[in-house]
Amino acid sequence: MIHPHTELRFISTEIGYGVVATQFIPKGTITWAFDPLDQVFTPEKVSQLPSVFQKIVNTYTYRDNKGDFVLCWDHARFVNHSFRSNCISTAYNFELAVRDIYPGEELTDDYGYLNATEPFACLPEPGTTRTKVMPNDLLHFHGEWDMQIKEAFRYFNQVAQPLAELIETQYQEKVKQIAAGILEPDSILNCYYQPEKVALAV
């Protein structure tokens, strides 16, 4: 579920639609959390879908660390890419705002931590030399993202958390201790999907 203080808006002809903040969302806020209405498709299930639905899956899903495709039921699926994203995935099936997000500003993800199935070129952005999202970006940039997540967690208990009730039971105690400064956050590398290596015939 996407943060309640957001809405879907048309951004531009080039970009299409995006998710925009309707109120101030401070750093450290959960901006999205996996919930029971989100649909999870195994690769096998996707392959059995008619092509029209496969196209939707390829356009609007991300892959989890098992290689399954997750389709968000609400407008979270319209969150656009940025190499300097203001939201970052965590190892706890939710995302955090890693800087303050102001009314009228888009919520963005770096698709590099969403296990892209293949490389794709992106619009140029100031402040970065990256031009493509790669399937293995998590292997190269997790250290940078981990630092941002750790910094964002410092504010977790200081801001309103309307999505906190969606934190899955298995993560609740750990998140509580991380927010209290007792534990370090687990690396975002836990989100990485390692494709199975095809055995070579001898």
SEDO-325103 format. One record per residue (C-alpha): x, y, z; chain; residue in one letter. Coordinates in nm, 4 decimals. Layout:
<rs>
+----------+----------+----------+----+----+
!        u !        v !        w ! ch ! aa !
+----------+----------+----------+----+----+
!        X !        Y !        Z !  A !  A !
...
+----------+----------+----------+----+----+
</rs>
This chain:
<rs>
+----------+----------+----------+----+----+
!        u !        v !        w ! ch ! aa !
+----------+----------+----------+----+----+
!   0.0000 !   0.0000 !   0.0000 !  A !  M !
!   0.1266 !   0.3430 !  -0.0937 !  A !  I !
!   0.1363 !   0.6252 !   0.1608 !  A !  H !
!  -0.2108 !   0.7838 !   0.2003 !  A !  P !
!  -0.0783 !   1.1343 !   0.1345 !  A !  H !
!  -0.0183 !   1.0622 !  -0.2339 !  A !  T !
!  -0.2148 !   1.0631 !  -0.5568 !  A !  E !
!  -0.1717 !   0.9620 !  -0.9191 !  A !  L !
!  -0.0998 !   1.2528 !  -1.1543 !  A !  R !
!  -0.0033 !   1.2992 !  -1.5165 !  A !  F !
!   0.3620 !   1.4075 !  -1.5193 !  A !  I !
!   0.4474 !   1.4562 !  -1.8872 !  A !  S !
!   0.4040 !   1.3027 !  -2.2304 !  A !  T !
!   0.7515 !   1.1521 !  -2.2041 !  A !  E !
!   0.7072 !   1.0077 !  -1.8547 !  A !  I !
!   0.3332 !   0.9465 !  -1.8331 !  A !  G !
!   0.1756 !   0.9157 !  -1.4899 !  A !  Y !
!   0.3502 !   0.9228 !  -1.1530 !  A !  G !
!   0.2822 !   0.9204 !  -0.7802 !  A !  V !
!   0.2901 !   1.2650 !  -0.6215 !  A !  V !
!   0.2846 !   1.3714 !  -0.2557 !  A !  A !
!  -0.0256 !   1.5678 !  -0.1533 !  A !  T !
!   0.1200 !   1.6557 !   0.1881 !  A !  Q !
!   0.4668 !   1.6757 !   0.3391 !  A !  F !
!   0.6182 !   1.3282 !   0.3894 !  A !  I !
!   0.9246 !   1.3543 !   0.6125 !  A !  P !
!   1.2431 !   1.1524 !   0.5909 !  A !  K !
!   1.2134 !   0.8211 !   0.7738 !  A !  G !
!   0.8482 !   0.7654 !   0.6809 !  A !  T !
!   0.7300 !   0.4334 !   0.5404 !  A !  I !
!   0.6149 !   0.5324 !   0.1920 !  A !  T !
!   0.5031 !   0.1880 !   0.0758 !  A !  W !
!   0.4460 !  -0.1501 !   0.2385 !  A !  A !
!   0.3576 !  -0.4864 !   0.0927 !  A !  F !
!   0.0023 !  -0.5824 !   0.1896 !  A !  D !
!  -0.2380 !  -0.8770 !   0.1429 !  A !  P !
!  -0.3998 !  -0.7255 !  -0.1661 !  A !  L !
!  -0.0735 !  -0.7151 !  -0.3619 !  A !  D !
!  -0.0523 !  -1.0064 !  -0.6035 !  A !  Q !
!   0.2533 !  -1.2317 !  -0.6358 !  A !  V !
!   0.3164 !  -1.4251 !  -0.9565 !  A !  F !
!   0.5785 !  -1.6950 !  -0.9980 !  A !  T !
!   0.7646 !  -1.6938 !  -1.3317 !  A !  P !
!   0.5764 !  -2.0122 !  -1.4204 !  A !  E !
!   0.2429 !  -1.8421 !  -1.3560 !  A !  K !
!   0.3444 !  -1.5438 !  -1.5674 !  A !  V !
!   0.4401 !  -1.7714 !  -1.8556 !  A !  S !
!   0.0896 !  -1.9214 !  -1.8486 !  A !  Q !
!  -0.0858 !  -1.5842 !  -1.8732 !  A !  L !
!  -0.2219 !  -1.4536 !  -2.2036 !  A !  P !
!   0.0197 !  -1.2093 !  -2.3685 !  A !  S !
!  -0.1934 !  -0.9057 !  -2.2802 !  A !  V !
!  -0.1495 !  -0.9840 !  -1.9103 !  A !  F !
!   0.2175 !  -1.0710 !  -1.9484 !  A !  Q !
!   0.2678 !  -0.7185 !  -2.0838 !  A !  K !
!   0.1025 !  -0.5728 !  -1.7729 !  A !  I !
!   0.3221 !  -0.7864 !  -1.5470 !  A !  V !
!   0.6359 !  -0.6793 !  -1.7342 !  A !  N !
!   0.5380 !  -0.3127 !  -1.7101 !  A !  T !
!   0.4029 !  -0.2766 !  -1.3582 !  A !  Y !
!   0.5714 !  -0.5350 !  -1.1366 !  A !  T !
!   0.8964 !  -0.5658 !  -0.9481 !  A !  Y !
!   1.0772 !  -0.8883 !  -0.8592 !  A !  R !
!   1.1327 !  -0.9963 !  -0.5018 !  A !  D !
!   1.4346 !  -1.1905 !  -0.3777 !  A !  N !
!   1.2708 !  -1.5190 !  -0.4783 !  A !  K !
!   1.2337 !  -1.4062 !  -0.8377 !  A !  G !
!   0.8566 !  -1.3732 !  -0.8116 !  A !  D !
!   0.6771 !  -1.0773 !  -0.9701 !  A !  F !
!   0.4822 !  -0.8483 !  -0.7361 !  A !  V !
!   0.1943 !  -0.6430 !  -0.8735 !  A !  L !
!   0.0781 !  -0.3666 !  -0.6412 !  A !  C !
!  -0.3000 !  -0.3294 !  -0.6298 !  A !  W !
!  -0.3015 !   0.0501 !  -0.5833 !  A !  D !
!  -0.1207 !   0.3362 !  -0.7567 !  A !  H !
!   0.2117 !   0.2281 !  -0.6064 !  A !  A !
!   0.2686 !   0.0495 !  -0.9368 !  A !  R !
!   0.3015 !   0.3902 !  -1.1052 !  A !  F !
!   0.6017 !   0.5054 !  -0.8973 !  A !  V !
!   0.8611 !   0.6189 !  -1.1498 !  A !  N !
!   1.2336 !   0.5579 !  -1.1650 !  A !  H !
!   1.5074 !   0.7971 !  -1.0565 !  A !  S !
!   1.8791 !   0.7334 !  -1.0064 !  A !  F !
!   1.8460 !   0.9780 !  -0.7161 !  A !  R !
!   1.5273 !   0.8337 !  -0.5711 !  A !  S !
!   1.3642 !   0.9704 !  -0.2571 !  A !  N !
!   1.2335 !   0.6267 !  -0.1520 !  A !  C !
!   1.4368 !   0.3094 !  -0.1021 !  A !  I !
!   1.3367 !  -0.0518 !  -0.0448 !  A !  S !
!   1.4389 !  -0.2211 !   0.2777 !  A !  T !
!   1.4907 !  -0.5850 !   0.3737 !  A !  A !
!   1.1568 !  -0.5698 !   0.5582 !  A !  Y !
!   0.9135 !  -0.5530 !   0.2648 !  A !  N !
!   0.8541 !  -0.1793 !   0.2937 !  A !  F !
!   1.0135 !   0.1371 !   0.1607 !  A !  E !
!   1.1395 !   0.4431 !   0.3457 !  A !  L !
!   1.1617 !   0.8068 !   0.2459 !  A !  A !
!   1.5346 !   0.8773 !   0.2506 !  A !  V !
!   1.4824 !   1.2516 !   0.2347 !  A !  R !
!   1.1929 !   1.4914 !   0.2921 !  A !  D !
!   0.9286 !   1.4761 !   0.0189 !  A !  I !
!   0.7295 !   1.7945 !  -0.0354 !  A !  Y !
!   0.3742 !   1.8468 !  -0.1636 !  A !  P !
!   0.3718 !   1.8234 !  -0.5424 !  A !  G !
!   0.6956 !   1.6210 !  -0.5525 !  A !  E !
!   0.7026 !   1.2784 !  -0.7128 !  A !  E !
!   0.7817 !   0.9699 !  -0.5064 !  A !  L !
!   1.0532 !   0.7797 !  -0.6924 !  A !  T !
!   1.2372 !   0.4489 !  -0.6757 !  A !  D !
!   1.5665 !   0.3478 !  -0.8268 !  A !  D !
!   1.4592 !   0.0497 !  -1.0345 !  A !  Y !
!   1.8114 !  -0.0837 !  -0.9813 !  A !  G !
!   1.7036 !  -0.2330 !  -0.6477 !  A !  Y !
!   1.3866 !  -0.3851 !  -0.7930 !  A !  L !
!   1.5590 !  -0.6726 !  -0.9778 !  A !  N !
!   1.4999 !  -0.5638 !  -1.3359 !  A !  A !
!   1.4722 !  -0.8574 !  -1.5734 !  A !  T !
!   1.6892 !  -0.6879 !  -1.8377 !  A !  E !
!   1.8896 !  -0.3659 !  -1.8811 !  A !  P !
!   1.7044 !  -0.0573 !  -1.9944 !  A !  F !
!   1.8061 !   0.2973 !  -2.0754 !  A !  A !
!   1.6736 !   0.5855 !  -1.8629 !  A !  C !
!   1.6299 !   0.9570 !  -1.9056 !  A !  L !
!   1.9467 !   1.1509 !  -1.8171 !  A !  P !
!   1.9527 !   1.3041 !  -1.4691 !  A !  E !
!   2.1773 !   1.5686 !  -1.3162 !  A !  P !
!   2.4021 !   1.4470 !  -1.0366 !  A !  G !
!   2.4617 !   1.0956 !  -1.1698 !  A !  T !
!   2.6615 !   0.9295 !  -1.4438 !  A !  T !
!   2.4325 !   0.6254 !  -1.4567 !  A !  R !
!   2.2315 !   0.5932 !  -1.7752 !  A !  T !
!   2.0946 !   0.2378 !  -1.7513 !  A !  K !
!   1.9234 !   0.0214 !  -1.4936 !  A !  V !
!   2.0943 !  -0.3162 !  -1.4769 !  A !  M !
!   1.9629 !  -0.6457 !  -1.3333 !  A !  P !
!   2.2632 !  -0.6667 !  -1.0986 !  A !  N !
!   2.2653 !  -0.3049 !  -0.9758 !  A !  D !
!   2.2060 !  -0.4254 !  -0.6193 !  A !  L !
!   2.5449 !  -0.5962 !  -0.6240 !  A !  L !
!   2.7164 !  -0.2696 !  -0.7118 !  A !  H !
!   2.5216 !  -0.0016 !  -0.5233 !  A !  F !
!   2.3902 !  -0.1721 !  -0.2096 !  A !  H !
!   2.6507 !  -0.0005 !   0.0085 !  A !  G !
!   2.5307 !   0.3426 !  -0.0977 !  A !  E !
!   2.1662 !   0.2476 !  -0.0460 !  A !  W !
!   2.2399 !   0.0852 !   0.2907 !  A !  D !
!   2.3839 !   0.4122 !   0.4189 !  A !  M !
!   2.0725 !   0.6021 !   0.3140 !  A !  Q !
!   1.8456 !   0.3439 !   0.4787 !  A !  I !
!   2.0435 !   0.3580 !   0.8028 !  A !  K !
!   2.0217 !   0.7381 !   0.8080 !  A !  E !
!   1.6463 !   0.7324 !   0.7353 !  A !  A !
!   1.5813 !   0.4881 !   1.0202 !  A !  F !
!   1.7183 !   0.7490 !   1.2638 !  A !  R !
!   1.3966 !   0.9454 !   1.2070 !  A !  Y !
!   1.1582 !   0.6494 !   1.2092 !  A !  F !
!   1.0245 !   0.7111 !   1.5609 !  A !  N !
!   1.0079 !   1.0874 !   1.5162 !  A !  Q !
!   0.7568 !   1.0945 !   1.2298 !  A !  V !
!   0.3998 !   0.9777 !   1.1734 !  A !  A !
!   0.3840 !   0.6233 !   1.0363 !  A !  Q !
!   0.0365 !   0.5588 !   0.8919 !  A !  P !
!   0.1597 !   0.2369 !   0.7292 !  A !  L !
!   0.3304 !   0.0930 !   1.0381 !  A !  A !
!   0.0455 !  -0.1513 !   1.0976 !  A !  E !
!   0.1364 !  -0.3193 !   0.7686 !  A !  L !
!   0.4830 !  -0.4217 !   0.8851 !  A !  I !
!   0.4800 !  -0.7999 !   0.8665 !  A !  E !
!   0.4868 !  -0.9856 !   1.1974 !  A !  T !
!   0.8212 !  -1.1487 !   1.1247 !  A !  Q !
!   0.9857 !  -0.8054 !   1.0981 !  A !  Y !
!   0.8081 !  -0.6040 !   1.3664 !  A !  Q !
!   1.0471 !  -0.6630 !   1.6565 !  A !  E !
!   1.3593 !  -0.6137 !   1.4477 !  A !  K !
!   1.2256 !  -0.2897 !   1.2976 !  A !  V !
!   1.1408 !  -0.1682 !   1.6483 !  A !  K !
!   1.4981 !  -0.2330 !   1.7631 !  A !  Q !
!   1.6499 !  -0.0727 !   1.4532 !  A !  I !
!   1.4379 !   0.2379 !   1.5031 !  A !  A !
!   1.5519 !   0.2495 !   1.8664 !  A !  A !
!   1.9173 !   0.2330 !   1.7605 !  A !  G !
!   1.9735 !  -0.1088 !   1.9162 !  A !  I !
!   2.0298 !  -0.2975 !   1.5891 !  A !  L !
!   2.1752 !  -0.2061 !   1.2516 !  A !  E !
!   1.9437 !  -0.2416 !   0.9503 !  A !  P !
!   1.9948 !  -0.5494 !   0.7373 !  A !  D !
!   2.1469 !  -0.4762 !   0.3983 !  A !  S !
!   1.9228 !  -0.4038 !   0.1020 !  A !  I !
!   2.1284 !  -0.6788 !  -0.0618 !  A !  L !
!   1.8777 !  -0.9148 !   0.1030 !  A !  N !
!   1.6336 !  -0.7969 !  -0.1650 !  A !  C !
!   1.8558 !  -0.9233 !  -0.4468 !  A !  Y !
!   1.7309 !  -1.2039 !  -0.6672 !  A !  Y !
!   2.0114 !  -1.4292 !  -0.7831 !  A !  Q !
!   1.9018 !  -1.6000 !  -1.1041 !  A !  P !
!   1.9735 !  -1.9705 !  -1.1082 !  A !  E !
!   2.2835 !  -2.0586 !  -1.3046 !  A !  K !
!   2.2190 !  -2.2919 !  -1.5940 !  A !  V !
!   2.4347 !  -2.6028 !  -1.5653 !  A !  A !
!   2.6612 !  -2.6523 !  -1.8677 !  A !  L !
!   2.6604 !  -2.9895 !  -2.0354 !  A !  A !
!   2.9938 !  -3.1715 !  -2.0044 !  A !  V !
+----------+----------+----------+----+----+
</rs>
